[in-house]
Amino acid sequence: MSLLGRSLRAAVCAFVVLCGSVAAVSTADAEPSCHPQGRALRYVVAFDRGTTEAEARTAIADGCGSTTIYYPQIAVAVATSADRDFAELVRPAAAFSAQAERLAVQRANGTPSAKAAPARAGLEPTDPAKVDTADRTGEQWDMREIGADKARVIERGSSDVVVGVLDSGVDAAHPDLTTALDPGKSAGCLTGVPDRNWTATTSVHGTHVAGIIAAADDGKGVTGVAPGVRIASVKVIDDRGYADPEAAVCGLMWAVSQRMAVTNSSYFVDPWSLSCAHDDKRGVVNEVMARAVEYATSAGTLNVAAATNEAVELAPSARSGARTQAEGCQALPAGLRDVVAVSSVSAERVKAGYSSYGLGVIAVTAPGGEAGRCVLSTVPGGYAPLCGTSMAAPHVAGVAALLASEHPGYGARQLKRTLDAQAAPIACPADYDLTGDGSQDAYCTGYAGFNGFYGHGMVDALAAVAPRQPGANAAR
C-alpha cells in the first residue's frame, strides 16, 4: 500500500473512532412488509438526539434498510434501501433521499432533468511542466480589494491551520497547490462515508476555490489569501454536480475529526437549488445540516458558505424539530445559524447581479466578479477566471484562516465575530438598477454597518493580521 493509502486509512480509522463504526452496505433479508424495487438508494435519517447506534441500526433494519454509517454526536445516519416505503417504515425517525427525489421528478416530467444528464467529461491530468509559470498576481484585483496582497507581507498563514475545501475535488498535481494540499486529511464523502476518492475528476470548481484560499506565494501563477496554510480536499460534489445531504454531513463531520479550523462550502445542498417551500422533506435536510453545522461549530470548526447565484432574497431560519420555519427562500448551508454566509461583489464593490442576499443571512461580502472581470485562480492544467459567490466565499475562508493563524486559541464563534467586526462597511446603494430599465433589480434593507446586500461589509485580510486603529479609514 502506498504512503498516501496508509495515511488516508489511518485518518479514516481515526474518523471511525470519533464518529462511529462504518458498516459495509449489505442487503437485509427481505421481510413480508418489504417491497424492494431495484437498486438501493441512499437516505439521510435523523433520529431523536441521544439515540444509540444499536437503536438506530435496529430501526433502519426494521424499515427494510441497511445502515452505512451512524454519527452518534448528531444522531444522524446514512442508510440504503431498495424499498419504496423506507422513509415511512423507518418512523419515528425522519428520512430523506435526494436520489429518490430526483427519480420522482424525472418520472413526473417524463424525461431526465438537465442536471441528471450523463456525467461531465473527465478532466485531463495536469502536467506540472506545462503549467504557465508567468507571474499573474497583477491580474488579481480581488486580492487587492480585500488587502490580501498587503496582508501576506505580514502573515502568510500557519501550516498548523487546515482549511477544508468541501467541493468537487482538488487537483493534486497543480504546482500552485501541491505544497498546501494535505492528502492525509483529504477524503471523498459522496456516499456519506469518507474514502480515498477526493481528487477532481470532472469539475474545475474545487481547484479554483482552493487556489483562492491558498495558492502558493512563489512568484508564479496566482497567490491565495493565505498561502501558508494547508488545505484538505473534501469531495462533496459528485461528477454530475450534485451535493447531496449525506455528502455534506459527511464532509462537516470529517472536517471535525481532522480538527480543521475552517471549511469552505461553495455549493448548495441538492436536490433543490434553494428551499423556498418548507415541507417535511426539506425539513429533514435542514435538520441534518443544522445538526452537523452546530456540532462542527461547537468543536471549533468555522464553516464559510456561498450565498448562491440565484439572485433571490434569503430568509433567516428558525428551527423547531425537523421543520424549517421561515418566509422566503433558504440556502443550505449558507442560511444556517453559525455559518458565515458570503455575498458577492463586482470590482466596483457593488453586489453582483447574480448574488443572493438577505438581511440577517449575509454575514460579509467578498469579490466574486461580474462578466468580463471575474476572479482568476487555479484550475487543472493552469489558471482561469470564474465568477460567482463560489469565488467570494473562499476569500472569506482564507481570511478566517489568517485569523486562526494569528489567534490559535479562537473558537469558531470567536473567529466569526472577529470577521464581522473587522469587515469594512458598505452602505446600501442608492440605486440598484443594473439593467437600466428604471426598476430596482433588488432591494437592500438595513443600514451602512449591517445590511442585506453586504452584511457587515467587505472582508478585510489586512485587518486580520494588522487590526485597524479605531476611526481609521477602511476604504482601499
KALINQUI-V8513 format. One record per residue. N is the residue number from 1. SS is DSSP state (hx for helix, st for strand, lp for the rest). NEAR is the number of other ideal C-beta (glycine too) atoms within 8 Angstrom. Layout:
N/SS/NEAR
N/SS/NEAR
This chain:
1/lp/4
2/lp/5
3/hx/5
4/hx/9
5/hx/9
6/hx/9
7/hx/10
8/hx/13
9/hx/9
10/hx/9
11/hx/14
12/hx/11
13/hx/8
14/hx/9
15/hx/14
16/hx/10
17/hx/6
18/hx/7
19/hx/11
20/lp/9
21/lp/7
22/st/8
23/lp/10
24/lp/4
25/lp/7
26/lp/6
27/lp/6
28/lp/9
29/lp/4
30/lp/6
31/lp/6
32/lp/3
33/lp/6
34/lp/9
35/lp/8
36/st/8
37/st/6
38/st/4
39/st/4
40/st/9
41/st/11
42/st/15
43/st/17
44/st/17
45/st/14
46/st/13
47/lp/12
48/lp/7
49/lp/6
50/lp/5
51/lp/10
52/lp/7
53/hx/9
54/hx/6
55/hx/9
56/hx/16
57/hx/12
58/hx/8
59/hx/11
60/hx/15
61/hx/11
62/hx/8
63/lp/13
64/lp/17
65/lp/15
66/st/14
67/st/13
68/st/14
69/st/14
70/st/12
71/st/13
72/lp/10
73/lp/7
74/lp/13
75/lp/13
76/st/14
77/st/15
78/st/18
79/st/15
80/st/12
81/st/13
82/st/11
83/st/13
84/lp/5
85/lp/8
86/hx/15
87/hx/10
88/hx/6
89/hx/12
90/lp/15
91/lp/7
92/lp/3
93/lp/13
94/st/11
95/st/14
96/st/12
97/lp/12
98/hx/13
99/hx/9
100/hx/10
101/hx/11
102/hx/12
103/hx/9
104/hx/8
105/hx/10
106/hx/11
107/hx/7
108/hx/6
109/hx/7
110/lp/4
111/lp/5
112/lp/6
113/lp/10
114/hx/5
115/hx/7
116/hx/8
117/lp/7
118/lp/2
119/lp/5
120/lp/8
121/lp/4
122/lp/6
123/lp/12
124/lp/6
125/lp/6
126/lp/11
127/lp/8
128/hx/9
129/hx/4
130/hx/6
131/lp/13
132/lp/7
133/lp/5
134/lp/6
135/st/7
136/lp/11
137/hx/9
138/hx/5
139/hx/7
140/lp/13
141/hx/9
142/hx/15
143/hx/12
144/hx/10
145/hx/11
146/lp/16
147/lp/12
148/hx/15
149/hx/10
150/hx/9
151/hx/15
152/hx/14
153/hx/5
154/hx/8
155/lp/11
156/lp/7
157/lp/14
158/lp/9
159/lp/7
160/lp/6
161/lp/15
162/st/14
163/st/20
164/st/17
165/st/16
166/st/14
167/st/18
168/lp/12
169/lp/16
170/st/17
171/lp/14
172/lp/10
173/lp/10
174/lp/15
175/lp/10
176/lp/13
177/lp/18
178/lp/10
179/lp/5
180/lp/14
181/st/14
182/lp/10
183/hx/9
184/hx/9
185/hx/12
186/lp/12
187/st/17
188/st/12
189/lp/16
190/lp/10
191/lp/12
192/lp/13
193/lp/10
194/lp/10
195/st/10
196/lp/8
197/lp/8
198/lp/12
199/st/10
200/lp/14
201/lp/9
202/lp/10
203/lp/13
204/lp/11
205/hx/12
206/hx/16
207/hx/17
208/hx/15
209/hx/17
210/hx/19
211/hx/17
212/hx/15
213/hx/18
214/hx/19
215/lp/17
216/lp/14
217/lp/10
218/lp/7
219/lp/4
220/lp/9
221/st/16
222/lp/14
223/lp/12
224/lp/15
225/lp/19
226/lp/17
227/lp/14
228/lp/11
229/lp/18
230/st/12
231/st/16
232/st/16
233/st/17
234/st/17
235/st/16
236/lp/14
237/lp/14
238/lp/10
239/lp/8
240/lp/9
241/lp/9
242/lp/10
243/lp/11
244/lp/14
245/hx/13
246/hx/13
247/hx/16
248/hx/19
249/hx/17
250/hx/16
251/hx/15
252/hx/16
253/hx/16
254/hx/14
255/hx/15
256/hx/13
257/hx/11
258/lp/12
259/lp/8
260/lp/13
261/lp/13
262/st/16
263/st/18
264/st/16
265/st/17
266/lp/15
267/lp/12
268/lp/12
269/lp/11
270/lp/9
271/lp/8
272/lp/7
273/lp/5
274/lp/13
275/st/13
276/lp/7
277/lp/5
278/lp/11
279/lp/6
280/hx/8
281/hx/8
282/hx/12
283/hx/14
284/hx/15
285/hx/14
286/hx/18
287/hx/14
288/hx/14
289/hx/15
290/hx/12
291/hx/12
292/hx/15
293/hx/15
294/hx/11
295/hx/13
296/hx/15
297/hx/13
298/hx/7
299/lp/8
300/lp/9
301/lp/16
302/st/14
303/st/16
304/st/15
305/st/15
306/st/17
307/lp/18
308/lp/13
309/lp/11
310/lp/10
311/lp/9
312/lp/10
313/st/11
314/st/19
315/lp/13
316/lp/9
317/lp/13
318/st/7
319/st/10
320/st/5
321/lp/6
322/lp/9
323/st/11
324/st/12
325/st/8
326/lp/11
327/lp/3
328/lp/10
329/st/12
330/st/15
331/lp/17
332/lp/13
333/lp/13
334/lp/17
335/lp/14
336/lp/12
337/lp/7
338/lp/10
339/lp/14
340/st/13
341/st/15
342/st/20
343/st/19
344/st/21
345/st/17
346/lp/13
347/lp/10
348/lp/5
349/lp/8
350/lp/8
351/st/16
352/lp/14
353/lp/8
354/lp/10
355/lp/15
356/lp/17
357/st/14
358/lp/13
359/lp/9
360/lp/6
361/lp/15
362/st/16
363/st/12
364/st/17
365/st/17
366/st/16
367/st/15
368/lp/15
369/lp/16
370/st/10
371/lp/5
372/lp/4
373/st/8
374/lp/11
375/st/13
376/st/11
377/st/16
378/st/15
379/st/12
380/lp/13
381/lp/9
382/st/8
383/st/11
384/st/9
385/st/8
386/st/13
387/lp/13
388/lp/13
389/hx/18
390/hx/15
391/hx/21
392/hx/19
393/hx/17
394/hx/17
395/hx/18
396/hx/15
397/hx/15
398/hx/19
399/hx/17
400/hx/16
401/hx/18
402/hx/17
403/hx/13
404/hx/15
405/hx/15
406/hx/8
407/lp/10
408/lp/8
409/lp/3
410/lp/9
411/lp/6
412/hx/14
413/hx/8
414/hx/9
415/hx/16
416/hx/12
417/hx/8
418/hx/12
419/hx/18
420/hx/11
421/hx/7
422/hx/11
423/lp/14
424/st/10
425/lp/11
426/lp/12
427/lp/7
428/lp/11
429/lp/9
430/lp/3
431/lp/5
432/lp/11
433/lp/10
434/lp/6
435/lp/6
436/lp/5
437/lp/5
438/lp/4
439/lp/6
440/lp/7
441/lp/9
442/lp/10
443/lp/7
444/lp/12
445/lp/7
446/st/8
447/st/7
448/lp/7
449/lp/7
450/st/8
451/st/15
452/lp/14
453/lp/13
454/lp/14
455/st/13
456/lp/12
457/lp/13
458/st/15
459/lp/15
460/lp/14
461/hx/18
462/hx/12
463/hx/11
464/hx/15
465/hx/10
466/lp/7
467/lp/6
468/lp/9
469/lp/5
470/lp/4
471/lp/3
472/lp/6
473/lp/3
474/lp/10
475/lp/4
476/lp/6
